[in-house]
């Protein structure tokens, strides 16, 4: 199948990109610059991995989200909260309906590129925080994309039954260099080690029994 992969530059989407390259013809990797505090850190890694695989990389600018939407993940928002990624305060980092917007754009691009499928790396661990990663959203969204495209584009979610540690293990088997990925929502020079995505990243490597290649800020 010819597919377009949504690739942010994080662990999950980079692993999905490498897996898709083994199983499908990848028409392009699609990244979105929507004004998050860490877009400038993660998107270069998306480009890097697309380059390794010889895959076309496209960046879609969505600056209106930073101007109009409320989320601490955005540059216009407040401080990134710290703690466990399933904690209540992590809801401050939710960008309203982000996946709906990204999937809709990706569907239009995929049909234009002659693709039959879209790959998104949503996983089971996302569900606690993100409503637009849950089955109640993903199933009707996938049905709408299929019904709304001449190509009947299929939304592929290869990791929907995996947790982060399972994705880390899959990536390791595929030879993914996780040092060349970005998770930290704060978007500074190094991973902060304390925000929800850093905590999740550390936990994933530990549970998968893998060495964590990430360079974190020194403990204060």
C-alpha angles and dihedrals in degrees: 000000000000108000144178115220123211101223122179098172095255128122096265100046094042090052089048089051093052092045091049091051088058095047106030145022105266111215093186147332110241122207127183125214100200099157102271119157090245104039091101090055100044105038094066088058090052088053090047094055093043087053092051090054096041090243124148112250123208128185119204115203114219102171092154089075092063090048100044109025129078116228136123088226089070125081088242091055135082132270119315108252121236129222140062115348093234094052120117094246091062088075085079087075096056112115105211113256092341096151091047091056095043094047092048091053092043091052091055091047093046093053090047090051093051094249126147099200145040122211119208122176098218109149138192094261090062094065098080093065110018118064091190091061095056127102091245087065104029098053097053091039090053090047091051092050092048092047094043099053130070088221091054088231113213122219108223118201105180094173100043092115095040130091122217094268090054090053090049089053092049091049091050090053089050091051096246113171100224091188083074094061133081131219111155114112093205092068098211127143093279133024108273093221092215110071120092095262092049091049090049091048093051091046093049094055092044094050092045090051092239130137111253107233093189122120108221130192113265115268111260 
